[in-house]
Amino acid sequence: MWTEDRSLAIIFNGEVYNYREIRPDLEKNGYHFRSNSDTEVVLNAIHCWGLEKALKRFIGMFAFAVWDSRDRTLWLARDRVGIKPLYYHISRQRFLFGSELKALYAHPFFQRDLLPKGLAQYFCFGYTLGGTTVYKDTYKLPAGHYLRVAQGGQISLTRFWSLDHIERGSFRGTFEEASEQLTALCDSAFAYRLVSDVPVGVFLSGGIDSAFLAVFLKKRLGVDLEHISIGFNDPAYDETSKAVTVAQDIGLRHATKTLDARESQDALHRFVEIWDEPFGDTSGIPMHILCGLARQKVKVALSADGGDELFCGYESYPAYDARYRCLQRFPLPLRRAAAEVLRLLPYRTLISTGLRGQTDSCWNPQAIARYEKAIELLQTTGAEDATRVINEKGWTAGAVAKLLGLSHCDAISGTVFEESFKDRGRGAFIDHMMRTDLAAFLGEDILTKVDRASMAASLECRDPFLDHRLIEFSFSLPLNYLYDHGEHKRILKKIIRPWISPSVLNAPKRGFSIPLYNWMRGPWKPLVDEYLSPSKIRRIGVLNDRAVKRELDDFYQYRGCRAEKIMLLLNFQMWAERWLRS
């Protein structure tokens, strides 16, 4: 779309929800509109006020490119938390950009040269961080940033939004006042995301976040939407009973689907098509199926993503905070010596012996993972280092180089795991973990998962909790408004308590995950054996085949290798065969 004077053109993806409020200000400034779209408002706002001032007025999810024909300058911008993706590639001759790597693959001169740092991040965390991708000279535009490409090829990157100015506890009101202000913010944020000329639904998991969203929409805003849930035939991973309870409590229209290993395995082959970069979150499989189910009924779906990061929802936060404060009482040399002693103990043998006798479907070798993570935590040097260890789901940053056949590989420099946040007294480490998770786990994992899964199903997914006004307010609240005496998401529970069953409010948290350990050892094992065979490892030529064989042997012989590691290897090999060799 072009401006009336043909000076600016825009390519736009996403939604700016408050465009109707911005438009009258532009009309007062003499702008004429040919459509009722938010795209035209975005374009004219940039023409009127400049990019940065315009960005600060937008409420929504977006990625866009603007071409200024007056000085032959290209601008790229991405929303504050990174709901919508934007990739770019730089070479001496060309600047390529698109919403997915698939767009760059389509260009005949795009070079698929792998970047060790990006690979290392994937095998450590299951995703790449910040602006990094798995390719050289290829980047993600970081959330909350815009980029300028000048006529002469000069490139500059600017951050237009962050939480750095928001102090934990800067809100000085009472808990009651905070609840009232949060309710008012939710009124606005949720109502904006209901505006649509097509049917709207809600993902309902049975957890507090989605229950809050469903209850608030029905009881507070008075809207009756379709609610969609997905579960598993393994009760250890199934939350549909809680979702049904929520639906019954407040009279929601509700549809549910149950998955098994076979249907999930069929979806696994589509996984690398949809996520065209190495991506290690296996909950993308049920998310893809959930989006397909939702699309049969609606064209827009609301998701409750962000509730854990904003309202202290992860049950590991207090436990890690207690460990971290305990560790700080001891000098680093003493902790390192203790770690060496713990490594010498035959912990793998002892735990693996116990594993062989287990038949419960919910059992997996997390005891070994927790033991090894405790050893790593003993040696951390500060909050940043400790948060990095907590977030590692595959290899450690120190061990991943061997898997890639390298002597050394830097996975961490320049990432959020090197950022320090101002000390905020007791609970400072919890606040640090929440800020890091907002940028890393939510921004690079969860939002990537939901965007690709929903777009593949032609479903628009909106995130009411990720309104930047809600984010800023939640991080200004005292920590005890969010978590106190074992109660997580305290302020959310207070708001919906009159309308929901205590069994839902008090139920333990269960992540959106699949029975990975059992499936890897059972119905998915032939797939693992095929893609992780020495011949295929050598043919792709990225991984050390001996290191991969050691991990497989440890996993199948109960020596403590986690299923997440095998899944990272499997997903990478399937991706490489599809995209790297094609």
C-alpha angles and dihedrals in degrees: 000000000000131000116248092259091048091236098117132038127186139201107197137189124180137020134293101201099193096052092117090062092047096048098071091055089054092047089054086056091056101263119147123207129215096185143029093238130125088225092068091048091051092049095047092044090057090047091050104041105015126253102286097046090047093050091055090057096052121099110192150053118297151146119189146162122217123194116204107201092188095072098009093245128153121211125193123189137179131195123265100266100024103254091150119048130230126181131185138185127205128204132156091262105031148035112204126185139173146146094263138020087250088071090057092044087060092065111091094220098049108122116218096206109155121235113218092210092056092046091049091052091050093052091045101044108008093248141050121259133236112325096348126113131174091261131078116248089010121111146175114233100241118242115270093021139110128203131210124206110192125207092259092053098259111148127203129180121206131185113220100176138032141142093242092109094050112094120204106245095016088125103090101187128106125269089257091052091048090052091051093048092046090050090053092049091049089050089059100036095046094043091052090056093050093063106109142127091218132062116288127207139179132232105231116192101163093247123121096260097054091038089054091049093048095044094045093050093048103037103028104031097026098228123144110210137169112263121206128197136178130200145165134250086235105086092208089069101031122105099166092108089064091047090052090050091053091048092050094045094060103021101252128173102244139184125187135191127191122212132206133192095266096054090044091051090052088053090049090070089056090048095083091046093055097038098045092184128060104283124172107193105110091191083079086080097063089035090058091049091045091053090050090052091047092049090060088064108025141016097216126045130189118220128195095219114148099039094110095049095044100042105032095257103155110098091212092067098082093041093052091044091055092048093047094051090047092051092052089066091068128065117251096243090056092049092049091051090051090051091055091052092049091051090057093059116098091241095144093054093048095047094041090053088056092048094058091065096050122106100162108118093221093058119105133157096268090128089073092045091051092048092051092045089052089055090051092048091054089065100046119122102208148337093296093051093045093050090051091054092048091053097048108109100169127017123359118251088249096051103040095084092071091056089055093046092245131130092223137003127182111215102161113045114112094013133115088263088073094050118105122204125208113274110254102185123245110013091025092127092052089052089048091052091048093052092046092048091050090057100034116023097028097034100042103026114025098036092045090051095050097041095052094042094049096043091050087058093044088245123139110222120199128192113210094182090058095067100129091230090059091047094051092047095048092052091051093058122100109258093242089063086064103033128017133158094346097316114123123200089015095168094049091050091051092056097051099031094102092059107039139066117261087229089067095043094049100038116119116256117260121187125231096259141136128237088263099159094054095041093050091053093042132024095006096049095094089055091050092049091050100049097035096048114128091245093055092043090054093043093056088043101203106097131059103251093207092053090050092049091052091054092049093048091049091050099048094040093051095248094140108268107147122236089235090067093052090048091052089052094046094047092048094051092047090048093047093050091050103040111012098050098035 
